[in-house]
């Protein structure tokens, strides 16, 4: 045998994970996720969660086979799905009888995935269900359930309102930005997780994108993401109830799309590093080494000449609430 560790999952699960980007020995930085979870809910990842995310964090699975009509729900290994939701995880941990750390979402986004200190993987909705007593076996259950539309999934279950919409009516604009941008921009950004002096590590985003998309970060992108990474206005139904357009400043949304960014960069005449998406993932956001922020998918356009102006454009009111 080779030196590879023997995995406790089927060839089907192995194929799903490898198509998603998993490989033996995969290890990505977790600092970014940890920092944002701490600032938004005082989450502290235990070692089992840290190990899980180092190996699987950032991956998205689509079932077996990838293009099958039975695949209704991607499983996303992204702990930031639980941002602002520490109270829910505290309640679910009490029900599980063990501290659970968030590692992603399943079930069309209706259910959290949590890992216990002993490595057991849980599915958490209103209640908690242990999928398996180890991460490997839990992944097998998730992939099998995706492919067969097992009772694990609950299509049509509402996922609830994002905490942003509660925060935006209670958070006040600060007076410490000295006219950096309009008061409403300041208020929306604070509700979305930004604050003056914010600086989060970017190592997680950098390592995942370099591993899976060969994106080389530049300093303008690193500065932008340190201040604004993880910030966004979530979509809500109905769409015409949204006073601001939807956006998310998360570079991992461009995972595997380096060819698209090569094309956008060529059109822009400058190298663009991904920083997020707008319009329900229909348009990418990319930043040039000069700090100019661009938007596009098939074609590219200049959103703003500076990051601050880009934030004003992204938070500009599109309709009265």
C-alpha positions in Angstrom: 0.0 0.0 0.0 1.0 3.6 -0.4 1.7 5.8 2.6 -1.8 7.3 2.4 -4.1 7.0 5.4 -6.9 4.5 4.9 -10.2 6.4 4.7 -13.5 5.1 6.1 -15.6 6.1 3.2 -16.8 4.6 -0.1 -15.4 5.2 -3.5 -18.4 7.4 -4.3 -17.7 9.6 -1.3 -14.1 9.7 -2.2 -15.0 10.9 -5.7 -17.4 13.6 -4.5 -14.8 15.0 -2.1 -12.0 14.9 -4.6 -14.1 16.7 -7.2 -14.8 19.3 -4.5 -11.0 19.8 -4.0 -10.1 17.5 -1.2 -6.8 15.6 -1.5 -4.8 13.5 0.9 -2.8 15.8 3.2 -4.9 18.9 2.5 -4.3 21.5 5.1 -5.4 25.1 4.9 -5.1 27.9 7.4 -8.0 28.5 9.7 -7.0 31.8 11.2 -9.4 33.9 9.2 -12.5 31.9 10.1 -11.5 31.8 13.8 -11.0 35.6 13.9 -14.3 36.4 12.3 -16.2 33.9 14.5 -14.7 35.4 17.6 -15.6 39.0 16.7 -19.2 38.0 15.7 -20.2 35.6 18.4 -17.2 34.8 20.7 -17.0 31.4 19.1 -13.8 29.6 20.1 -13.0 26.6 17.9 -11.8 23.5 19.7 -9.1 21.3 18.2 -11.5 18.8 16.5 -13.2 21.6 14.7 -9.8 23.2 13.7 -8.6 19.9 12.3 -11.8 19.3 10.4 -11.7 22.8 8.8 -8.0 22.5 8.0 -8.8 19.4 5.9 -12.3 20.2 4.5 -12.9 23.9 5.1 -13.9 25.9 2.0 -15.1 22.8 0.0 -18.6 22.5 -1.5 -20.0 19.1 -2.4 -22.8 18.5 -4.9 -23.6 14.8 -4.4 -23.1 11.8 -6.7 -22.9 12.2 -9.6 -22.3 15.9 -9.7 -24.8 16.6 -12.3 -27.6 14.3 -11.1 -31.1 15.7 -10.9 -31.4 14.1 -7.4 -28.8 16.5 -6.0 -30.9 19.2 -4.3 -28.5 20.6 -1.7 -24.9 21.4 -1.7 -23.0 20.8 1.5 -20.7 23.8 2.3 -17.9 23.5 4.8 -17.8 27.1 5.8 -18.0 28.0 9.5 -19.0 31.6 8.8 -22.5 30.3 8.0 -23.0 30.5 11.7 -21.9 34.1 12.2 -23.9 36.0 14.8 -25.6 32.7 15.9 -23.7 31.8 19.0 -26.9 31.6 21.0 -28.3 28.9 18.7 -25.1 26.9 18.9 -25.0 27.2 22.7 -28.6 25.8 22.8 -27.8 23.0 20.4 -24.6 22.1 22.3 -26.7 21.8 25.4 -29.1 19.4 23.6 -26.1 17.4 22.2 -24.5 17.2 25.6 -21.2 18.4 24.2 -19.7 21.7 22.9 -20.4 22.0 19.1 -18.4 24.2 16.8 -19.8 25.3 13.5 -18.2 23.9 10.3 -20.7 24.6 7.6 -24.3 24.1 6.3 -26.3 21.4 4.7 -29.9 20.8 3.7 -30.3 23.8 1.3 -28.8 26.0 4.0 -31.5 25.0 6.5 -29.2 23.0 8.8 -25.9 23.7 10.4 -23.1 21.2 10.6 -21.3 21.0 13.9 -18.3 19.1 15.2 -18.0 17.9 18.8 -14.7 17.8 20.8 -14.5 14.0 20.2 -14.8 14.5 16.4 -18.4 13.4 16.0 -20.3 15.3 13.2 -23.8 16.6 14.0 -26.6 18.0 11.9 -28.3 20.9 13.8 -31.7 22.4 13.0 -34.2 23.1 15.9 -32.8 19.9 17.3 -29.5 18.1 16.9 -28.8 14.7 15.2 -25.5 12.9 15.4 -24.6 11.8 11.9 -21.6 9.7 13.0 -19.1 9.3 15.7 -16.2 10.5 13.4 -15.8 13.1 10.7 -15.0 10.4 8.1 -18.2 8.5 8.8 -20.2 11.7 9.0 -19.0 12.7 5.5 -20.1 9.3 4.2 -23.6 9.9 5.6 -23.8 13.4 4.1 -22.8 12.3 0.6 -25.1 9.3 0.7 -28.0 11.4 1.9 -27.4 14.0 -0.8 -27.5 11.4 -3.6 -30.6 9.6 -2.4 -32.7 12.5 -1.1 -32.9 10.7 2.3 -35.0 11.9 5.2 -32.0 13.8 6.3 -33.0 16.7 4.1 -36.0 18.9 4.8 -36.7 20.9 1.5 -38.8 23.9 1.8 -37.9 24.6 5.5 -37.3 28.3 6.0 -33.8 29.0 7.1 -34.8 32.1 9.1 -33.9 35.8 8.9 -30.2 36.7 8.9 -29.1 38.7 11.9 -28.1 41.6 9.7 -31.7 42.6 9.3 -32.2 42.9 13.1 -28.8 44.6 13.6 -29.3 47.3 10.9 -32.3 48.8 12.7 -30.5 49.0 16.0 -26.9 49.8 15.1 -26.0 53.5 14.9 -23.5 55.2 12.7 -20.3 56.1 14.6 -18.8 59.5 14.7 -15.2 58.4 14.5 -14.7 58.1 10.7 -14.3 61.8 10.1 -16.5 62.0 7.0 -14.8 58.9 5.4 -18.2 58.0 3.8 -21.9 58.8 4.2 -23.7 58.0 7.5 -25.8 55.3 6.0 -22.8 53.5 4.5 -21.3 53.6 8.0 -24.4 52.2 9.6 -24.9 49.4 7.1 -21.2 48.4 7.3 -21.3 48.3 11.1 -24.5 46.1 11.0 -22.6 43.8 8.6 -19.6 43.4 10.9 -17.2 46.2 10.0 -15.9 48.5 12.7 -13.1 51.2 12.7 -9.7 49.7 12.9 -10.9 46.2 11.9 -8.1 43.9 10.7 -8.6 40.2 10.4 -6.0 37.7 9.2 -6.4 36.8 5.5 -4.4 33.6 5.6 -7.4 31.2 5.2 -8.6 33.0 2.1 -5.1 33.1 0.7 -4.2 29.5 1.3 -7.5 28.1 -0.1 -7.5 30.2 -3.3 -3.8 29.5 -3.9 -4.3 25.8 -3.5 -7.4 25.5 -5.6 -7.3 28.4 -8.0 -3.7 29.5 -8.2 -4.7 33.0 -7.2 -1.7 35.1 -6.0 -2.8 37.8 -3.6 -1.4 41.3 -3.8 -1.2 43.9 -1.1 -4.2 45.9 -2.1 -6.4 42.8 -1.9 -4.8 41.8 1.4 -5.5 45.3 2.9 -9.1 45.3 1.5 -9.9 41.9 2.9 -8.3 42.5 6.3 -10.8 45.4 6.7 -13.8 44.3 4.8 -13.6 40.5 4.3 -16.7 38.7 5.6 -18.8 41.8 5.4 -22.0 41.8 3.4 -25.7 42.5 3.0 -27.6 39.2 2.8 -30.5 38.6 0.5 -34.0 38.4 1.9 -37.4 37.6 0.6 -39.2 39.4 -1.0 -36.4 41.0 -3.0 -38.2 44.3 -3.2 -38.1 44.6 0.6 -34.3 45.1 0.3 -33.3 48.8 0.6 -29.7 47.9 -0.5 -28.3 45.5 -3.0 -27.1 42.1 -1.9 -23.3 41.6 -1.7 -20.8 39.4 0.1 -17.1 40.2 0.5 -15.7 36.6 0.5 -13.0 35.7 -2.0 -13.8 32.0 -1.6 -16.9 32.5 -3.8 -14.4 32.5 -6.7 -13.1 29.0 -5.9 -12.2 27.2 -9.1 -13.0 30.3 -11.2 -9.5 31.4 -12.0 -10.2 31.2 -15.7 -13.0 33.6 -15.3 -10.7 36.0 -13.4 -8.0 35.6 -16.1 -10.6 36.8 -18.6 -11.9 39.6 -16.4 -8.3 40.7 -15.7 -7.5 40.7 -19.4 -10.5 42.8 -20.1 -9.7 45.2 -17.3 -6.0 45.5 -18.4 -4.8 44.7 -14.9 -4.6 41.7 -12.6 -7.8 41.3 -10.5 -7.9 39.4 -7.2 -11.3 38.1 -6.2 -12.9 39.8 -3.1 -16.5 38.7 -3.3 -19.8 38.8 -5.3 -22.9 40.9 -5.8 -26.3 40.3 -7.2 -27.0 36.8 -5.8 -23.6 35.5 -7.1 -24.2 36.7 -10.6 -21.3 39.2 -10.6 -17.8 38.9 -9.2 -16.0 41.7 -7.4 -12.2 41.9 -8.0 -9.6 44.4 -6.9 -6.5 45.6 -8.8 -3.1 46.3 -7.3 -3.9 50.0 -7.6 -7.0 49.6 -5.4 -9.6 50.0 -8.1 -12.6 47.7 -7.6 -14.2 46.0 -10.6 -17.4 44.1 -11.1 -18.2 41.5 -13.8 -18.8 38.0 -15.0 -18.8 37.8 -18.8 -17.7 41.4 -19.1 -16.0 43.7 -16.6 -16.7 47.3 -15.5 -15.1 49.6 -13.0 -17.2 49.8 -9.8 -15.1 52.4 -8.1 -11.5 53.8 -8.2 -10.9 53.2 -4.5 -12.0 50.7 -1.9 -13.8 53.4 0.2 -15.8 54.5 -2.9 -16.6 50.9 -3.6 -18.1 50.5 -0.2 -20.2 53.5 -0.8 -21.4 52.1 -4.1 -22.2 48.7 -2.6 -24.2 50.3 0.3 -26.0 52.8 -1.8 -29.8 52.6 -1.3 -31.6 51.2 -4.2 -35.2 51.6 -2.8 -36.9 52.9 0.3 -37.5 50.2 2.9 
